[in-house]
């Protein structure tokens, strides 16, 4: 690759360099170093079709920077070295405790021009980011990535952050043109829109004006620096007003002066300080995200409203669900106060309905009693959690529809807006309940956000758990079984941004971050089909914890764990009780032996912890809370592994999930018929390793609906097993201990006569 010698000469003259050195790295090489921490780099831009330079400023302590970076965009008529030329600005850059990358944006406005197809400066900016990441250990996590610029660069920084929230977590602008392109540009200046870049179609201009994209900044940290005498001051005021209207948390600094470089020099230290504080907050948030949570206990809302005898004291209530968990492996309490419907709760609120009913099965509802005592179930649980050293989340069901069959639960919100529901009792939808609220309505999303903001401002919680499982329909297209429209997906993502922003605002006020957990179906593809763009939520770092799982499973834990880990999101396998129809079958699948197997298999897949749902304290036995959060203990205990714990029968009332199933669905509720000569594979995911465990054995059982005289042929990972049976309904074998290892195993069942397969079960039991 040939150097551009005239450019080299200019640089040497400008900076008085003693020499120029080159460090070739792929298509990128160093042109020169101003001083040891400021380096000029050049690479071949594929999107612009020519060599382009950028400047990299390294912090004094690169290890402490931990990859945090600021991309700094220059103004029109300037270049990527303009700040380096200034002694004052250069000093500020060198004081920054993070990396700084300064691209050369030329006169491209950092956009892909609608009229000059070769002017792809937005794509070029992405190129610079990727190339810079090869030359310095820059984080790809938006929490530690900021962008700023001045004038044209301020415009470019804000618009880029709006269009790429997965790239940027902190955005600022210095005297930026933030209501642009428009006509007229300003009342006090003759500045013209560059037609060569933006064209002359003012309807197209709207798509390029950052003023119309502020909603994408809801979960970003935003700083606007404006100069009171600058021609762009009105633009900045309008942009700030739009941020306020959209409830986008932001700071604004007004400096004296006009649209000139002196203001940029004065503003630069303030921007660097803003970015520094943002990175510090995100570091604290990351610590909160990854604190130890062996078990998350969800109280499932019920006891407070529907206890079977009067509860007159807080101590009585706490003794049922919270106090017994002291000293167990439970680290986090998720207290759900949703009262069976939308926008009605079992806690005190000024913006939502309080569930005060005391009739029927709710005659002993404690909320009216506790309000008179100056408290409520949520506050009591928080206070007791603090005494026990537990983290406490508030859990909210986004679209609870228990009211579809229980009129006592039907909320005032739904009564006032029947047209916002998916149907009526007389005319229910094909999928989901008639009382489901339509999240396609902005009023519904706004009400949910109000409810959440009210709780986080009122209660000393550590985070919010969004329960998308109860019940997983939010849009009308889902009630007909269709994929949700992209606009509806975007609307739900906008809601999550708003919730994230609300948590961050309150966390900033408290001086400690609040975390956001999402409990969803376990298939990313299925979630997107019904309106939840989990990949985007993680890419933008909107959620801190992902708790997939529910009454039907679609994916192996390993698939979901890999996605969460790729975005540094904490992962908790959600283990709810099962919904088998036969009481005996249900009891076996909810037994402690089965729960141990489910938990250990999840631990072996790499989860950060286990989230339990619909297991009461101490009704289901205290072993759950003393065992399931300790994989080393679980490996020593008896267990039962099933090909499928829950199947997919519970999914039939929701959007059909069949196309997304990647796990066996065999259960006693859905036996499978095999004709002679037909074989079928069943995957079992294990957590046990019996290669060095001499006091435990494995026993594989193939259970049939009816007895057969000719046993099926059964293979364990391709090795045929010898079978025995006492009643010809259950055919059993003992795999070698050496073959029982953590991870995926395959059981193949081949019918020798017509049979109905009911279950495939692996027992881990002590030697007799």
GIQUI-V260267 format. One record per residue. N is the residue number from 1. SS is DSSP state (H for helix, E for strand, L for the rest). D_FIRST is the distance of its C-alpha to the first C-alpha in Angstrom with 2 decimals. Layout:
n=N ss=SS d_first=D_FIRST
n=N ss=SS d_first=D_FIRST
This chain:
n=1 ss=L d_first=0.00
n=2 ss=L d_first=3.80
n=3 ss=L d_first=6.64
n=4 ss=L d_first=9.67
n=5 ss=H d_first=12.09
n=6 ss=H d_first=15.23
n=7 ss=H d_first=14.78
n=8 ss=H d_first=14.36
n=9 ss=H d_first=17.50
n=10 ss=H d_first=19.39
n=11 ss=H d_first=18.84
n=12 ss=H d_first=20.01
n=13 ss=H d_first=22.94
n=14 ss=H d_first=23.89
n=15 ss=H d_first=24.02
n=16 ss=L d_first=24.94
n=17 ss=L d_first=22.36
n=18 ss=L d_first=23.03
n=19 ss=L d_first=19.46
n=20 ss=L d_first=15.97
n=21 ss=L d_first=14.57
n=22 ss=L d_first=11.54
n=23 ss=L d_first=12.34
n=24 ss=L d_first=9.70
n=25 ss=E d_first=11.60
n=26 ss=L d_first=10.48
n=27 ss=L d_first=8.19
n=28 ss=E d_first=9.62
n=29 ss=E d_first=9.55
n=30 ss=E d_first=12.36
n=31 ss=E d_first=12.43
n=32 ss=E d_first=16.06
n=33 ss=E d_first=19.46
n=34 ss=E d_first=22.46
n=35 ss=E d_first=24.75
n=36 ss=L d_first=24.69
n=37 ss=L d_first=25.08
n=38 ss=E d_first=22.86
n=39 ss=E d_first=19.13
n=40 ss=E d_first=16.43
n=41 ss=E d_first=13.71
n=42 ss=E d_first=10.90
n=43 ss=E d_first=9.94
n=44 ss=E d_first=9.40
n=45 ss=E d_first=13.06
n=46 ss=L d_first=14.38
n=47 ss=L d_first=17.65
n=48 ss=L d_first=16.58
n=49 ss=L d_first=13.82
n=50 ss=E d_first=11.42
n=51 ss=E d_first=9.65
n=52 ss=E d_first=12.72
n=53 ss=E d_first=13.99
n=54 ss=E d_first=17.11
n=55 ss=E d_first=19.34
n=56 ss=E d_first=21.00
n=57 ss=E d_first=24.42
n=58 ss=L d_first=25.99
n=59 ss=L d_first=29.79
n=60 ss=L d_first=31.84
n=61 ss=L d_first=33.09
n=62 ss=H d_first=30.38
n=63 ss=H d_first=32.82
n=64 ss=H d_first=35.39
n=65 ss=H d_first=32.95
n=66 ss=L d_first=32.88
n=67 ss=L d_first=29.76
n=68 ss=L d_first=31.25
n=69 ss=E d_first=28.81
n=70 ss=E d_first=29.08
n=71 ss=E d_first=26.59
n=72 ss=E d_first=27.30
n=73 ss=E d_first=26.68
n=74 ss=L d_first=27.02
n=75 ss=L d_first=29.40
n=76 ss=L d_first=29.12
n=77 ss=L d_first=28.26
n=78 ss=L d_first=26.74
n=79 ss=L d_first=23.35
n=80 ss=L d_first=22.12
n=81 ss=L d_first=22.89
n=82 ss=H d_first=26.37
n=83 ss=H d_first=28.14
n=84 ss=H d_first=26.35
n=85 ss=H d_first=27.58
n=86 ss=L d_first=31.13
n=87 ss=H d_first=32.90
n=88 ss=H d_first=35.20
n=89 ss=H d_first=32.64
n=90 ss=H d_first=30.30
n=91 ss=H d_first=33.36
n=92 ss=H d_first=34.16
n=93 ss=H d_first=30.72
n=94 ss=H d_first=30.99
n=95 ss=H d_first=34.47
n=96 ss=L d_first=33.41
n=97 ss=L d_first=34.10
n=98 ss=L d_first=31.20
n=99 ss=E d_first=27.44
n=100 ss=E d_first=26.30
n=101 ss=E d_first=23.17
n=102 ss=E d_first=22.66
n=103 ss=E d_first=20.45
n=104 ss=L d_first=19.67
n=105 ss=L d_first=22.01
n=106 ss=L d_first=22.11
n=107 ss=L d_first=25.31
n=108 ss=L d_first=24.95
n=109 ss=L d_first=27.94
n=110 ss=L d_first=26.17
n=111 ss=L d_first=27.70
n=112 ss=E d_first=26.89
n=113 ss=L d_first=28.50
n=114 ss=L d_first=31.50
n=115 ss=L d_first=30.99
n=116 ss=L d_first=27.26
n=117 ss=L d_first=25.95
n=118 ss=L d_first=22.29
n=119 ss=L d_first=23.10
n=120 ss=E d_first=22.87
n=121 ss=H d_first=22.71
n=122 ss=H d_first=24.97
n=123 ss=H d_first=22.67
n=124 ss=H d_first=19.74
n=125 ss=H d_first=21.91
n=126 ss=H d_first=22.39
n=127 ss=H d_first=18.66
n=128 ss=H d_first=18.46
n=129 ss=H d_first=21.43
n=130 ss=H d_first=20.05
n=131 ss=H d_first=16.77
n=132 ss=H d_first=18.96
n=133 ss=H d_first=21.26
n=134 ss=H d_first=18.73
n=135 ss=H d_first=18.51
n=136 ss=L d_first=22.24
n=137 ss=L d_first=25.35
n=138 ss=L d_first=26.06
n=139 ss=L d_first=29.04
n=140 ss=L d_first=28.82
n=141 ss=L d_first=32.52
n=142 ss=H d_first=33.36
n=143 ss=H d_first=36.14
n=144 ss=H d_first=33.71
n=145 ss=E d_first=31.26
n=146 ss=E d_first=32.00
n=147 ss=E d_first=30.63
n=148 ss=E d_first=31.72
n=149 ss=E d_first=30.90
n=150 ss=E d_first=32.75
n=151 ss=L d_first=33.86
n=152 ss=H d_first=31.35
n=153 ss=H d_first=29.76
n=154 ss=H d_first=33.24
n=155 ss=H d_first=33.64
n=156 ss=H d_first=30.32
n=157 ss=H d_first=31.12
n=158 ss=H d_first=34.57
n=159 ss=H d_first=33.66
n=160 ss=H d_first=30.81
n=161 ss=H d_first=33.32
n=162 ss=H d_first=35.85
n=163 ss=H d_first=33.61
n=164 ss=L d_first=32.07
n=165 ss=L d_first=34.87
n=166 ss=L d_first=33.48
n=167 ss=L d_first=30.49
n=168 ss=L d_first=32.44
n=169 ss=L d_first=35.79
n=170 ss=E d_first=36.14
n=171 ss=E d_first=35.47
n=172 ss=E d_first=36.34
n=173 ss=E d_first=36.13
n=174 ss=E d_first=36.71
n=175 ss=L d_first=38.32
n=176 ss=L d_first=36.64
n=177 ss=L d_first=37.53
n=178 ss=L d_first=39.08
n=179 ss=L d_first=41.33
n=180 ss=L d_first=38.80
n=181 ss=L d_first=38.32
n=182 ss=L d_first=41.96
n=183 ss=L d_first=44.36
n=184 ss=L d_first=45.47
n=185 ss=L d_first=42.78
n=186 ss=L d_first=45.21
n=187 ss=L d_first=48.71
n=188 ss=L d_first=47.81
n=189 ss=L d_first=44.55
n=190 ss=L d_first=43.32
n=191 ss=L d_first=39.96
n=192 ss=L d_first=38.90
n=193 ss=L d_first=37.01
n=194 ss=L d_first=33.63
n=195 ss=H d_first=34.53
n=196 ss=H d_first=31.02
n=197 ss=H d_first=29.99
n=198 ss=H d_first=33.28
n=199 ss=L d_first=35.11
n=200 ss=L d_first=38.78
n=201 ss=L d_first=40.44
n=202 ss=H d_first=42.10
n=203 ss=H d_first=42.83
n=204 ss=H d_first=39.10
n=205 ss=H d_first=38.74
n=206 ss=H d_first=40.95
n=207 ss=H d_first=38.34
n=208 ss=H d_first=35.87
n=209 ss=L d_first=38.46
n=210 ss=H d_first=38.29
n=211 ss=H d_first=42.05
n=212 ss=H d_first=42.60
n=213 ss=H d_first=40.61
n=214 ss=H d_first=42.19
n=215 ss=H d_first=43.88
n=216 ss=H d_first=40.58
n=217 ss=H d_first=40.61
n=218 ss=L d_first=43.97
n=219 ss=L d_first=42.73
n=220 ss=L d_first=40.01
n=221 ss=E d_first=40.68
n=222 ss=E d_first=40.52
n=223 ss=E d_first=40.74
n=224 ss=E d_first=41.13
n=225 ss=E d_first=41.10
n=226 ss=E d_first=42.70
n=227 ss=E d_first=43.77
n=228 ss=L d_first=47.35
n=229 ss=L d_first=46.98
n=230 ss=L d_first=43.67
n=231 ss=L d_first=43.70
n=232 ss=L d_first=42.14
n=233 ss=H d_first=44.99
n=234 ss=H d_first=46.89
n=235 ss=H d_first=43.89
n=236 ss=H d_first=43.61
n=237 ss=H d_first=47.35
n=238 ss=H d_first=47.26
n=239 ss=H d_first=44.43
n=240 ss=H d_first=46.37
n=241 ss=H d_first=49.45
n=242 ss=H d_first=47.61
n=243 ss=H d_first=46.50
n=244 ss=H d_first=50.15
n=245 ss=H d_first=51.43
n=246 ss=L d_first=49.13
n=247 ss=L d_first=50.14
n=248 ss=L d_first=46.59
n=249 ss=L d_first=46.95
n=250 ss=E d_first=45.21
n=251 ss=E d_first=45.46
n=252 ss=E d_first=45.49
n=253 ss=E d_first=45.29
n=254 ss=E d_first=46.50
n=255 ss=E d_first=45.51
n=256 ss=L d_first=47.03
n=257 ss=L d_first=44.92
n=258 ss=L d_first=43.06
n=259 ss=L d_first=39.67
n=260 ss=L d_first=37.94
n=261 ss=H d_first=35.50
n=262 ss=H d_first=38.40
n=263 ss=H d_first=39.39
n=264 ss=H d_first=35.91
n=265 ss=H d_first=36.15
n=266 ss=H d_first=39.62
n=267 ss=H d_first=38.72
n=268 ss=H d_first=35.68
n=269 ss=H d_first=37.83
n=270 ss=H d_first=40.04
n=271 ss=H d_first=37.21
n=272 ss=H d_first=35.93
n=273 ss=H d_first=39.53
n=274 ss=H d_first=39.91
n=275 ss=H d_first=36.85
n=276 ss=H d_first=38.08
n=277 ss=H d_first=41.50
n=278 ss=H d_first=40.08
n=279 ss=H d_first=38.09
n=280 ss=H d_first=41.26
n=281 ss=H d_first=43.32
n=282 ss=H d_first=40.96
n=283 ss=H d_first=41.08
n=284 ss=H d_first=44.86
n=285 ss=H d_first=44.77
n=286 ss=H d_first=42.70
n=287 ss=H d_first=45.36
n=288 ss=H d_first=48.06
n=289 ss=H d_first=46.21
n=290 ss=L d_first=46.08
n=291 ss=L d_first=49.50
n=292 ss=L d_first=51.65
n=293 ss=L d_first=53.50
n=294 ss=L d_first=55.17
n=295 ss=E d_first=57.40
n=296 ss=E d_first=57.45
n=297 ss=E d_first=60.96
n=298 ss=E d_first=61.51
n=299 ss=L d_first=65.12
n=300 ss=L d_first=65.09
n=301 ss=L d_first=67.15
n=302 ss=H d_first=70.50
n=303 ss=H d_first=72.79
n=304 ss=H d_first=72.97
n=305 ss=H d_first=74.22
n=306 ss=H d_first=76.09
n=307 ss=L d_first=77.75
n=308 ss=L d_first=81.00
n=309 ss=L d_first=83.18
n=310 ss=L d_first=83.23
n=311 ss=L d_first=80.75
n=312 ss=L d_first=82.21
n=313 ss=L d_first=80.14
n=314 ss=H d_first=76.45
n=315 ss=H d_first=77.05
n=316 ss=H d_first=78.32
n=317 ss=H d_first=75.24
n=318 ss=H d_first=72.81
n=319 ss=H d_first=74.72
n=320 ss=H d_first=73.87
n=321 ss=H d_first=70.08
n=322 ss=L d_first=68.56
n=323 ss=H d_first=70.73
n=324 ss=H d_first=70.96
n=325 ss=H d_first=67.18
n=326 ss=L d_first=67.38
n=327 ss=L d_first=66.46
n=328 ss=L d_first=64.75
n=329 ss=L d_first=61.08
n=330 ss=E d_first=60.71
n=331 ss=E d_first=58.32
n=332 ss=E d_first=57.97
n=333 ss=E d_first=60.64
n=334 ss=E d_first=59.65
n=335 ss=E d_first=62.67
n=336 ss=E d_first=62.95
n=337 ss=L d_first=65.48
n=338 ss=E d_first=64.84
n=339 ss=L d_first=68.31
n=340 ss=L d_first=67.81
n=341 ss=L d_first=66.51
n=342 ss=L d_first=63.97
n=343 ss=L d_first=64.34
n=344 ss=E d_first=67.42
n=345 ss=E d_first=67.32
n=346 ss=L d_first=69.46
n=347 ss=L d_first=68.36
n=348 ss=L d_first=69.21
n=349 ss=L d_first=67.29
n=350 ss=L d_first=67.55
n=351 ss=L d_first=65.25
n=352 ss=L d_first=66.12
n=353 ss=E d_first=69.44
n=354 ss=E d_first=71.05
n=355 ss=L d_first=72.69
n=356 ss=L d_first=76.28
n=357 ss=L d_first=78.13
n=358 ss=L d_first=80.93
n=359 ss=L d_first=82.46
n=360 ss=H d_first=82.35
n=361 ss=H d_first=80.00
n=362 ss=H d_first=78.68
n=363 ss=L d_first=82.07
n=364 ss=L d_first=80.80
n=365 ss=L d_first=77.58
n=366 ss=L d_first=76.97
n=367 ss=H d_first=75.01
n=368 ss=H d_first=78.14
n=369 ss=H d_first=79.75
n=370 ss=H d_first=76.83
n=371 ss=H d_first=76.19
n=372 ss=H d_first=79.73
n=373 ss=L d_first=78.77
n=374 ss=L d_first=75.78
n=375 ss=L d_first=73.17
n=376 ss=L d_first=71.70
n=377 ss=H d_first=70.22
n=378 ss=H d_first=66.61
n=379 ss=H d_first=67.50
n=380 ss=H d_first=69.71
n=381 ss=H d_first=66.97
n=382 ss=H d_first=64.49
n=383 ss=H d_first=67.02
n=384 ss=H d_first=67.96
n=385 ss=H d_first=64.35
n=386 ss=H d_first=63.77
n=387 ss=H d_first=66.81
n=388 ss=H d_first=65.48
n=389 ss=L d_first=61.99
n=390 ss=L d_first=60.52
n=391 ss=E d_first=57.75
n=392 ss=E d_first=59.15
n=393 ss=E d_first=57.47
n=394 ss=E d_first=59.13
n=395 ss=E d_first=58.71
n=396 ss=E d_first=59.11
n=397 ss=E d_first=59.52
n=398 ss=L d_first=57.72
n=399 ss=L d_first=59.95
n=400 ss=L d_first=63.02
n=401 ss=L d_first=65.51
n=402 ss=H d_first=68.46
n=403 ss=H d_first=70.39
n=404 ss=H d_first=70.31
n=405 ss=L d_first=73.29
n=406 ss=L d_first=74.65
n=407 ss=H d_first=75.75
n=408 ss=H d_first=76.41
n=409 ss=H d_first=72.65
n=410 ss=L d_first=71.83
n=411 ss=L d_first=70.21
n=412 ss=H d_first=71.20
n=413 ss=H d_first=67.66
n=414 ss=H d_first=68.09
n=415 ss=H d_first=71.61
n=416 ss=H d_first=70.45
n=417 ss=L d_first=67.60
n=418 ss=H d_first=68.68
n=419 ss=H d_first=66.34
n=420 ss=H d_first=63.38
n=421 ss=E d_first=64.43
n=422 ss=L d_first=63.41
n=423 ss=L d_first=66.95
n=424 ss=L d_first=70.59
n=425 ss=L d_first=72.99
n=426 ss=L d_first=74.38
n=427 ss=L d_first=71.02
n=428 ss=L d_first=68.46
n=429 ss=L d_first=64.88
n=430 ss=L d_first=63.88
n=431 ss=L d_first=61.77
n=432 ss=L d_first=62.37
n=433 ss=L d_first=65.39
n=434 ss=L d_first=66.88
n=435 ss=L d_first=66.67
n=436 ss=L d_first=62.87
n=437 ss=E d_first=61.43
n=438 ss=L d_first=58.67
n=439 ss=L d_first=55.51
n=440 ss=L d_first=54.37
n=441 ss=L d_first=56.72
n=442 ss=H d_first=55.08
n=443 ss=H d_first=58.51
n=444 ss=H d_first=58.47
n=445 ss=H d_first=55.08
n=446 ss=H d_first=56.17
n=447 ss=H d_first=59.38
n=448 ss=H d_first=57.67
n=449 ss=H d_first=55.35
n=450 ss=H d_first=58.45
n=451 ss=H d_first=60.13
n=452 ss=H d_first=57.24
n=453 ss=H d_first=56.88
n=454 ss=H d_first=60.64
n=455 ss=H d_first=60.56
n=456 ss=H d_first=57.66
n=457 ss=H d_first=59.27
n=458 ss=H d_first=62.74
n=459 ss=L d_first=62.27
n=460 ss=L d_first=60.66
n=461 ss=L d_first=58.54
n=462 ss=L d_first=55.33
n=463 ss=E d_first=53.69
n=464 ss=E d_first=54.28
n=465 ss=E d_first=54.30
n=466 ss=E d_first=53.82
n=467 ss=E d_first=55.79
n=468 ss=L d_first=54.45
n=469 ss=L d_first=56.58
n=470 ss=L d_first=59.91
n=471 ss=L d_first=59.57
n=472 ss=L d_first=56.27
n=473 ss=L d_first=56.70
n=474 ss=L d_first=55.59
n=475 ss=L d_first=55.07
n=476 ss=H d_first=57.36
n=477 ss=H d_first=55.04
n=478 ss=H d_first=55.47
n=479 ss=H d_first=59.24
n=480 ss=L d_first=58.78
n=481 ss=L d_first=56.32
n=482 ss=L d_first=53.31
n=483 ss=L d_first=49.83
n=484 ss=L d_first=49.52
n=485 ss=L d_first=47.79
n=486 ss=H d_first=44.36
n=487 ss=H d_first=46.01
n=488 ss=H d_first=48.52
n=489 ss=H d_first=45.89
n=490 ss=H d_first=44.19
n=491 ss=H d_first=47.61
n=492 ss=H d_first=48.20
n=493 ss=H d_first=44.81
n=494 ss=H d_first=45.77
n=495 ss=H d_first=49.00
n=496 ss=H d_first=47.26
n=497 ss=H d_first=45.06
n=498 ss=H d_first=48.28
n=499 ss=H d_first=49.89
n=500 ss=H d_first=46.92
n=501 ss=H d_first=47.00
n=502 ss=H d_first=50.76
n=503 ss=H d_first=50.44
n=504 ss=H d_first=47.81
n=505 ss=H d_first=50.01
n=506 ss=H d_first=52.96
n=507 ss=H d_first=50.95
n=508 ss=H d_first=49.75
n=509 ss=H d_first=53.38
n=510 ss=H d_first=54.63
n=511 ss=L d_first=51.91
n=512 ss=L d_first=51.09
n=513 ss=L d_first=49.01
n=514 ss=L d_first=50.74
n=515 ss=E d_first=49.29
n=516 ss=E d_first=49.20
n=517 ss=E d_first=50.05
n=518 ss=E d_first=50.03
n=519 ss=E d_first=52.36
n=520 ss=L d_first=51.32
n=521 ss=L d_first=51.54
n=522 ss=L d_first=49.31
n=523 ss=L d_first=47.20
n=524 ss=H d_first=44.21
n=525 ss=H d_first=44.40
n=526 ss=H d_first=48.13
n=527 ss=H d_first=47.71
n=528 ss=H d_first=45.28
n=529 ss=H d_first=47.78
n=530 ss=L d_first=50.46
n=531 ss=L d_first=48.43
n=532 ss=L d_first=46.84
n=533 ss=L d_first=43.04
n=534 ss=H d_first=42.77
n=535 ss=H d_first=39.06
n=536 ss=H d_first=38.52
n=537 ss=H d_first=41.13
n=538 ss=H d_first=39.37
n=539 ss=H d_first=35.87
n=540 ss=L d_first=37.32
n=541 ss=L d_first=39.28
n=542 ss=L d_first=42.53
n=543 ss=L d_first=44.60
n=544 ss=L d_first=45.01
n=545 ss=E d_first=47.16
n=546 ss=E d_first=47.27
n=547 ss=L d_first=50.62
n=548 ss=L d_first=50.46
n=549 ss=L d_first=53.57
n=550 ss=L d_first=56.92
n=551 ss=L d_first=59.77
n=552 ss=L d_first=57.46
n=553 ss=L d_first=54.29
n=554 ss=L d_first=51.48
n=555 ss=L d_first=48.59
n=556 ss=L d_first=48.34
n=557 ss=H d_first=47.84
n=558 ss=H d_first=44.68
n=559 ss=H d_first=42.88
n=560 ss=H d_first=43.80
n=561 ss=H d_first=43.19
n=562 ss=H d_first=39.59
n=563 ss=H d_first=38.98
n=564 ss=H d_first=40.70
n=565 ss=H d_first=38.90
n=566 ss=H d_first=35.48
n=567 ss=L d_first=36.49
n=568 ss=L d_first=38.46
n=569 ss=L d_first=41.66
n=570 ss=E d_first=44.85
n=571 ss=E d_first=46.53
n=572 ss=E d_first=50.30
n=573 ss=E d_first=51.93
n=574 ss=E d_first=54.84
n=575 ss=E d_first=57.96
n=576 ss=E d_first=60.75
n=577 ss=L d_first=64.12
n=578 ss=L d_first=64.37
n=579 ss=L d_first=66.33
n=580 ss=L d_first=68.13
n=581 ss=L d_first=71.34
n=582 ss=L d_first=73.60
n=583 ss=H d_first=74.57
n=584 ss=H d_first=74.51
n=585 ss=H d_first=71.05
n=586 ss=H d_first=69.81
n=587 ss=H d_first=71.39
n=588 ss=H d_first=69.77
n=589 ss=H d_first=66.30
n=590 ss=L d_first=66.88
n=591 ss=L d_first=68.39
n=592 ss=H d_first=67.04
n=593 ss=H d_first=66.05
n=594 ss=H d_first=63.91
n=595 ss=H d_first=62.39
n=596 ss=H d_first=61.45
n=597 ss=H d_first=59.65
n=598 ss=H d_first=57.80
n=599 ss=H d_first=56.75
n=600 ss=H d_first=55.72
n=601 ss=H d_first=53.64
n=602 ss=H d_first=51.83
n=603 ss=H d_first=51.33
n=604 ss=H d_first=49.92
n=605 ss=L d_first=47.36
n=606 ss=L d_first=46.00
n=607 ss=L d_first=47.80
n=608 ss=L d_first=48.29
n=609 ss=E d_first=51.96
n=610 ss=E d_first=54.67
n=611 ss=E d_first=56.03
n=612 ss=E d_first=59.62
n=613 ss=E d_first=61.27
n=614 ss=L d_first=64.93
n=615 ss=L d_first=66.20
n=616 ss=L d_first=68.93
n=617 ss=L d_first=70.07
n=618 ss=L d_first=72.15
n=619 ss=L d_first=73.36
n=620 ss=L d_first=70.83
n=621 ss=L d_first=71.38
n=622 ss=L d_first=69.80
n=623 ss=H d_first=68.03
n=624 ss=H d_first=65.19
n=625 ss=H d_first=64.42
n=626 ss=H d_first=64.83
n=627 ss=H d_first=62.84
n=628 ss=L d_first=60.08
n=629 ss=L d_first=57.75
n=630 ss=L d_first=57.86
n=631 ss=H d_first=56.05
n=632 ss=H d_first=57.28
n=633 ss=H d_first=60.85
n=634 ss=H d_first=60.34
n=635 ss=L d_first=59.32
n=636 ss=L d_first=62.83
n=637 ss=L d_first=64.77
n=638 ss=L d_first=66.06
n=639 ss=E d_first=64.02
n=640 ss=E d_first=63.99
n=641 ss=E d_first=60.82
n=642 ss=E d_first=61.15
n=643 ss=L d_first=58.89
n=644 ss=L d_first=59.17
n=645 ss=L d_first=60.84
n=646 ss=L d_first=61.04
n=647 ss=L d_first=60.00
n=648 ss=L d_first=59.19
n=649 ss=H d_first=62.72
n=650 ss=H d_first=62.38
n=651 ss=H d_first=59.52
n=652 ss=H d_first=61.84
n=653 ss=H d_first=62.88
n=654 ss=L d_first=59.29
n=655 ss=L d_first=56.38
n=656 ss=L d_first=56.33
n=657 ss=L d_first=53.90
n=658 ss=H d_first=54.28
n=659 ss=H d_first=50.87
n=660 ss=H d_first=49.28
n=661 ss=L d_first=51.40
n=662 ss=L d_first=49.55
n=663 ss=L d_first=52.47
n=664 ss=L d_first=55.88
n=665 ss=L d_first=58.52
n=666 ss=L d_first=61.56
n=667 ss=E d_first=64.38
n=668 ss=L d_first=68.19
n=669 ss=L d_first=67.89
n=670 ss=E d_first=65.75
n=671 ss=L d_first=66.83
n=672 ss=E d_first=65.11
n=673 ss=E d_first=67.01
n=674 ss=E d_first=66.05
n=675 ss=L d_first=67.74
n=676 ss=L d_first=68.54
n=677 ss=L d_first=65.49
n=678 ss=L d_first=63.06
n=679 ss=E d_first=60.76
n=680 ss=E d_first=58.79
n=681 ss=E d_first=56.23
n=682 ss=E d_first=56.52
n=683 ss=E d_first=53.88
n=684 ss=E d_first=55.17
n=685 ss=E d_first=53.02
n=686 ss=E d_first=54.49
n=687 ss=L d_first=54.13
n=688 ss=L d_first=56.44
n=689 ss=L d_first=55.62
n=690 ss=L d_first=58.80
n=691 ss=L d_first=57.35
n=692 ss=L d_first=58.90
n=693 ss=L d_first=61.50
n=694 ss=L d_first=64.83
n=695 ss=L d_first=67.11
n=696 ss=E d_first=65.58
n=697 ss=E d_first=65.64
n=698 ss=E d_first=64.19
n=699 ss=E d_first=66.25
n=700 ss=E d_first=64.85
n=701 ss=E d_first=67.15
n=702 ss=E d_first=66.95
n=703 ss=E d_first=69.40
n=704 ss=E d_first=71.08
n=705 ss=L d_first=73.11
n=706 ss=L d_first=75.89
n=707 ss=L d_first=76.87
n=708 ss=L d_first=75.92
n=709 ss=L d_first=77.62
n=710 ss=L d_first=74.55
n=711 ss=L d_first=71.78
n=712 ss=L d_first=68.22
n=713 ss=E d_first=65.73
n=714 ss=E d_first=63.38
n=715 ss=E d_first=60.13
n=716 ss=E d_first=58.32
n=717 ss=L d_first=54.62
n=718 ss=L d_first=55.68
n=719 ss=E d_first=58.59
n=720 ss=E d_first=62.01
n=721 ss=L d_first=64.52
n=722 ss=L d_first=68.27
n=723 ss=L d_first=70.07
n=724 ss=E d_first=73.46
n=725 ss=L d_first=75.41
n=726 ss=L d_first=78.70
n=727 ss=L d_first=79.11
n=728 ss=L d_first=76.63
n=729 ss=L d_first=74.84
n=730 ss=E d_first=72.58
n=731 ss=E d_first=71.02
n=732 ss=E d_first=69.55
n=733 ss=E d_first=67.66
n=734 ss=L d_first=66.31
n=735 ss=L d_first=62.64
n=736 ss=L d_first=61.77
n=737 ss=H d_first=60.74
n=738 ss=H d_first=57.68
n=739 ss=H d_first=56.45
n=740 ss=L d_first=56.77
n=741 ss=L d_first=53.42
n=742 ss=L d_first=51.53
n=743 ss=E d_first=49.60
n=744 ss=E d_first=50.07
n=745 ss=E d_first=52.89
n=746 ss=E d_first=54.19
n=747 ss=E d_first=57.85
n=748 ss=E d_first=58.69
n=749 ss=E d_first=62.14
n=750 ss=E d_first=63.52
n=751 ss=L d_first=66.89
n=752 ss=L d_first=69.59
n=753 ss=L d_first=71.95
n=754 ss=L d_first=71.60
n=755 ss=E d_first=70.82
n=756 ss=E d_first=69.78
n=757 ss=E d_first=67.27
n=758 ss=E d_first=67.84
n=759 ss=E d_first=65.62
n=760 ss=E d_first=63.43
n=761 ss=E d_first=63.98
n=762 ss=E d_first=62.92
n=763 ss=E d_first=65.27
n=764 ss=E d_first=64.32
n=765 ss=E d_first=67.69
n=766 ss=E d_first=69.36
n=767 ss=L d_first=70.94
n=768 ss=L d_first=74.60
